[in-house]
Amino acid sequence: MMDNRTLAELRAEIDITDSEITALLLRRFGLAVNISANRLKKNVCDPEREAEVLRRAVEAAGPEFADNVAAVYAEIIKQSKKVQL
């Protein structure tokens, strides 16, 4: 299906989407910091949880974008662990 929007309209929608993604990432990082604070002196790394998050994201993406979503979520998990330090 062809999208009839102009390049400017599509880019404007990408800008809005990027703002939403940034807000969600900040929310996720804040939650990660809170998890770290609630688990003082405990290892916050949970490979099983990370695999489950990644699996759900990839399944939601479907086959067309599974690899892309997997790569993005791997980086999100990596950065979430960094903010917990």
Stockholm file with secondary structure:
# STOCKHOLM 1.0

chainA/1-85         MMDNRTLAELRAEIDITDSEITALLLRRFGLAVNISANRLKKNVCDPEREAEVLRRAVEAAGPEFADNVAAVYAEIIKQSKKVQL
#=GR chainA/1-85 SS CCCCCCHHHHHHHHHHHHHHHHHHHHHHHHHHHHHHHHTTTSCCCCHHHHHHHHHHHHHHHCTTTHHHHHHHHHHHHHHHHHHTC
#=GC SS_cons        CCCCCCHHHHHHHHHHHHHHHHHHHHHHHHHHHHHHHHTTTSCCCCHHHHHHHHHHHHHHHCTTTHHHHHHHHHHHHHHHHHHTC
//
